[in-house]
Amino acid sequence: MAAQSNAAPIIIKRKKVVGGGGHHGGAWKVAYADFVTAMMAFFMLMWLLNATTEKQRKGIADYFTPTIAINRVSGGGDGSFGGDSTFSEEALPFSGVRPVVVASRATGSEGTDDAETTELKMLESELMGFGGESALMENELEHVITKLTDEGLVVELFAMPDAPLFDPQTGQATPLLQRLAALLVQTGRSVKNDIAVGAHVPAQPVVVANVQVWDRSTEQATIMRHLLDDAGLAAGRVKRVTGYADRDPATLNPMDIRNNRIKVVFLR
């Protein structure tokens, strides 16, 4: 009995193990993930503000408007409808059929502007063949870019490395430019808008002593005006002939051959 009473008692220690990363558990991981997501959204927002136009930003804002699923008037795209939806009053479903233009009852300039915009879009459709047959041949269509601006319908004719608009030796218009001018006059008879003609040329190397970009661009714009007149353009429709020299290049390389271009604007 004495020996048993002197024996050391057996002590069992139970250690409580807490998982999940120590004192704060795993909550810090969730907070960090939220922070990274917020930073990604912030940088994406900054990129969108820098890479999109005002019309595209409005389309994106309309898409995420909580009151409507998708806005019926605007969109963020820059495709065939230029950011408009098929429900827009100014968006034409280029089906090859001439749409009926309903005259506005308003006596102000708004109805006139809408009708004029519709006419210019129809002219663009006829020239480029949106949804139908173009008035241009396939090889000629590669030289033409159109855009509708506040000034009017801008038609730019670009030179290619293997197909210039002007002869490099004589400076005279090539048969390609003559055909393009004739087609512009032919399709432009459907509207009565005045016309502005401008010419751009590539930049010359800085080592050239006698820079002739202003003279060359003015001469090419004048040649284009004569081509339009010879093709049967009505007298008095040309309101402006401008040489832009090497200003406002079309490509990053100021000496690129594509900077040698003619701009014909059907003015509003």
C-alpha positions in Angstrom: 0.0 0.0 0.0 2.9 2.4 0.8 4.5 1.7 -2.5 1.4 2.4 -4.4 0.8 5.6 -2.7 4.2 7.0 -3.6 3.7 6.4 -7.3 3.6 9.5 -9.5 0.2 10.3 -10.9 -0.3 10.0 -14.7 -1.2 13.3 -16.3 -2.8 13.4 -19.8 -2.4 16.8 -21.6 -4.7 17.4 -24.5 -3.4 20.0 -27.0 -6.0 21.9 -29.1 -4.8 22.3 -32.7 -6.2 25.3 -34.6 -5.8 25.2 -38.4 -6.2 27.9 -41.0 -3.0 29.9 -40.8 -2.4 31.0 -37.2 -4.0 33.7 -35.2 -6.2 35.3 -37.9 -7.2 32.1 -39.6 -7.8 32.3 -43.4 -9.6 35.6 -43.5 -6.6 37.5 -44.7 -6.5 35.4 -47.9 -10.1 36.4 -48.7 -9.3 40.1 -48.1 -6.1 39.9 -50.3 -8.1 38.2 -53.1 -10.7 41.0 -52.9 -7.9 43.6 -53.1 -6.3 42.0 -56.1 -9.6 41.8 -57.9 -10.3 45.4 -57.2 -6.9 46.4 -58.5 -7.5 44.4 -61.7 -10.8 46.1 -62.2 -9.2 49.5 -61.6 -6.5 49.0 -64.2 -9.0 47.6 -66.7 -11.1 50.8 -66.1 -8.1 53.0 -66.8 -7.3 51.1 -69.9 -10.9 51.3 -71.2 -10.9 55.1 -70.6 -7.8 55.5 -72.7 -8.5 53.0 -75.5 -12.2 53.8 -76.3 -14.0 56.7 -77.9 -16.7 58.7 -76.2 -19.4 56.9 -78.2 -18.0 53.5 -77.2 -17.8 54.5 -73.5 -21.5 55.5 -73.7 -22.3 52.1 -75.2 -20.5 50.3 -72.4 -22.2 52.5 -69.8 -25.6 51.7 -71.3 -24.8 48.0 -71.3 -24.2 48.0 -67.6 -27.1 50.3 -66.7 -29.1 48.4 -64.0 -32.5 49.7 -65.2 -32.3 48.1 -68.7 -30.7 45.1 -70.1 -29.3 46.7 -73.3 -29.9 50.2 -74.5 -31.9 50.2 -77.8 -30.1 53.2 -79.2 -26.4 53.0 -78.6 -23.8 50.3 -78.5 -20.1 50.2 -77.9 -19.1 48.6 -81.2 -17.5 50.2 -84.3 -18.7 47.7 -86.9 -21.2 48.1 -89.7 -23.6 50.3 -87.7 -20.8 52.5 -86.2 -21.9 51.8 -82.6 -25.7 52.0 -83.3 -28.0 49.1 -82.8 -30.4 47.8 -85.5 -33.2 49.6 -83.7 -31.5 53.0 -84.1 -33.4 55.4 -86.4 -30.2 56.2 -88.3 -28.9 52.6 -88.7 -29.7 51.2 -92.1 -29.8 47.4 -92.4 -27.8 47.5 -95.6 -30.0 45.0 -97.5 -29.4 46.3 -101.0 -32.9 47.9 -101.0 -33.2 51.6 -101.0 -35.1 52.5 -97.8 -38.0 54.9 -97.8 -37.1 58.2 -96.2 -40.0 59.6 -94.2 -40.1 63.4 -94.3 -40.0 65.0 -90.9 -42.8 67.4 -89.9 -40.4 69.5 -87.9 -39.5 72.8 -89.7 -36.2 73.1 -87.8 -32.7 71.9 -88.9 -32.9 68.6 -87.0 -35.2 66.9 -89.6 -33.0 68.2 -92.4 -29.9 66.9 -90.8 -31.4 63.5 -90.3 -32.5 63.3 -93.9 -29.1 64.4 -95.1 -27.3 61.9 -92.9 -29.6 59.2 -94.4 -28.7 60.3 -97.9 -25.0 60.2 -97.1 -25.2 56.7 -95.6 -27.0 55.6 -98.7 -24.3 57.0 -100.8 -21.7 55.2 -98.7 -23.6 52.0 -99.0 -23.8 52.3 -102.8 -20.1 53.1 -103.1 -18.8 50.4 -100.7 -21.5 47.8 -101.2 -22.5 47.2 -97.5 -24.6 44.1 -97.7 -24.8 44.2 -101.5 -22.8 44.8 -104.6 -20.2 47.6 -104.6 -19.8 50.1 -107.4 -16.1 49.5 -107.1 -14.1 46.6 -108.4 -12.4 44.4 -105.8 -8.9 45.7 -106.5 -10.2 49.3 -106.5 -12.1 48.7 -103.2 -8.7 48.1 -101.4 -7.8 51.8 -102.1 -11.0 53.3 -100.6 -12.0 54.0 -97.0 -15.1 55.9 -96.1 -16.3 57.5 -92.8 -19.2 59.6 -91.9 -18.2 62.7 -89.8 -19.7 66.0 -88.7 -18.2 67.5 -91.8 -19.8 65.0 -94.2 -19.0 61.7 -95.9 -15.2 61.4 -96.2 -13.9 59.2 -99.0 -10.2 58.6 -98.8 -8.3 57.1 -101.7 -5.0 55.5 -100.7 -1.9 54.6 -102.8 -0.4 51.1 -102.5 3.2 50.1 -103.0 2.3 48.3 -106.3 -0.5 50.6 -107.3 0.2 54.4 -106.9 -2.3 57.1 -107.5 0.2 59.3 -109.3 3.1 58.4 -111.6 6.3 58.8 -109.6 8.2 60.2 -112.7 5.7 62.6 -114.2 3.4 63.3 -111.3 0.3 62.7 -113.4 -2.7 60.7 -112.3 -2.6 57.0 -113.0 -5.5 55.1 -114.7 -6.4 53.8 -111.3 -7.1 57.3 -109.9 -8.9 58.2 -113.1 -11.3 55.3 -112.6 -11.8 56.1 -109.0 -12.6 59.7 -109.8 -15.1 58.7 -112.5 -16.8 56.3 -110.0 -17.1 59.0 -107.4 -18.8 61.3 -109.9 -21.1 58.5 -111.0 -22.2 57.5 -107.5 -22.2 61.1 -106.3 -25.0 62.1 -108.7 -27.5 60.7 -106.2 -26.8 63.6 -103.9 -26.5 67.4 -104.3 -23.9 68.0 -101.6 -20.9 70.3 -102.3 -17.5 68.7 -102.4 -14.1 69.4 -100.9 -10.9 68.0 -102.3 -7.7 67.5 -100.3 -4.4 65.8 -100.9 -1.8 64.3 -98.5 1.7 63.2 -99.4 4.4 61.3 -97.6 7.1 63.1 -95.7 10.5 63.6 -97.3 13.8 62.7 -95.6 15.2 65.4 -93.3 18.4 65.6 -95.4 16.5 66.9 -98.5 17.4 70.5 -99.0 14.3 71.5 -101.0 11.2 70.2 -99.3 8.3 70.1 -101.7 5.5 68.5 -99.7 3.3 71.6 -99.8 3.7 72.1 -103.6 3.2 68.4 -104.3 0.0 68.0 -102.2 -1.5 71.2 -103.7 -0.7 70.0 -107.2 -2.2 66.6 -106.6 -5.4 68.1 -105.1 -5.7 70.3 -108.2 -5.2 67.3 -110.5 -8.0 65.5 -108.6 -10.3 68.4 -109.1 -9.7 68.4 -112.8 -10.3 64.6 -112.9 -13.7 65.2 -111.2 -14.6 67.9 -113.7 -13.5 65.8 -116.7 -15.7 62.9 -115.3 -18.8 65.1 -115.5 -19.1 66.7 -112.0 -21.6 69.5 -112.0 -20.0 72.9 -112.2 -19.8 74.7 -108.8 -20.0 71.7 -106.6 -16.3 71.8 -105.6 -16.1 74.4 -102.8 -12.5 73.8 -101.5 -9.2 72.4 -102.8 -6.6 71.9 -100.1 -3.0 70.6 -100.0 -2.2 69.2 -96.5 1.5 68.4 -97.3 2.8 65.7 -94.9 0.6 66.7 -92.0 -1.8 64.3 -90.5 -0.2 61.0 -91.7 -2.4 57.9 -92.1 0.3 55.5 -90.7 3.0 55.7 -88.0 5.7 55.9 -90.6 5.4 59.4 -92.1 7.2 58.3 -95.3 4.9 55.3 -95.9 3.4 55.2 -99.4 -0.1 55.0 -97.9 0.3 58.6 -96.7 0.0 59.5 -100.4 -3.8 59.8 -100.5 -6.6 61.9 -101.8 -9.5 63.0 -99.6 -12.9 63.8 -101.2 -15.6 65.0 -98.8 -19.3 65.3 -99.6 -20.0 68.2 -97.3 -23.1 68.6 -95.2 
